[in-house]
Amino acid sequence: MPSADSTGGNGSVGLLIVTGGGSGIGAAVARQAAQEGWAVLNLSRSGMRVPLSAEERARIESVQVDLVCDWRQNALAFTQTTLMRHTRLARRIALVHNAAFSFNDTAHAPRIAEMSALIELSTLIPARLNEIVIPRMQRGSSILFVGSTLSHRGVAGSLGYVTAKHALLGLARATAKDLYGTGIHSLSICPGPTETPMLSGLYGEERHRMFGPLMSEGRLATPEEIARVVLFAIESPQMHGALIDAAFGEHL
């Protein structure tokens, strides 16, 4: 696929980079950004796994990369080269750290290997991507961290996921401090239970019974609803350093 124009020409408003954009919230962010005129670079283990319109296909480029494996094999040079090529002429960049996976474990039986990989995906890899991209960012650019309401609360049976999401929030807060006064804003979006393949894979049809009653609307959020919050945050430098719960009041 030809690279989408990220220079701001041909109607592009800038370059949006999203990790884990193959499905779920990441795919919804990529599609809505494309519809709003962004050139989009999706870094994920798969390409886009959802149907795209002709306009979306023209604006979204997917690079298949396993960020955790490449990190462990010290092979992120490939990703760095791709990012440098795409960001070389970008007038404005939005970097959305969204990649995640989930599993169930407890303090009595932690899944250490999966926990280690998820913490890397939630902290070390975003920090490295920031290091690569921030020097290319101009004023008006942004870094968004997609966490969870479990970034600031705990639940039983999700030890590794809760720990990693707390670590992601710490990275987001420290990043916002370091970017203070640069014209680059950064904040955290914390969705509640959302209708994604990840949640469906964990809980199946039980997810509606388990989480629906916790939500003020009586249902799970959709990826598209969360994506609208992300795109709004990209355009909102006044929210620098904020934590936004997008959870239908589930955290109350």
KACORPE-V412594 format. One record per helix or strand. SS is the DSSP state (alpha for helix, beta for strand). FROM is the first residue (numbers start at 1). TO is the last residue. If there is no record, write none. Layout:
SS&FROM&TO  SS&FROM&TO
//
This chain:
beta&15&19  alpha&24&35  beta&39&44  alpha&54&59  beta&60&64  alpha&67&72  alpha&77&87  beta&93&97  beta&105&105  alpha&112&134  beta&142&146  alpha&149&151  beta&158&158  alpha&159&178  beta&185&191  beta&194&194  alpha&197&203  alpha&206&214  beta&221&221  alpha&223&234  alpha&237&239  beta&243&246
//
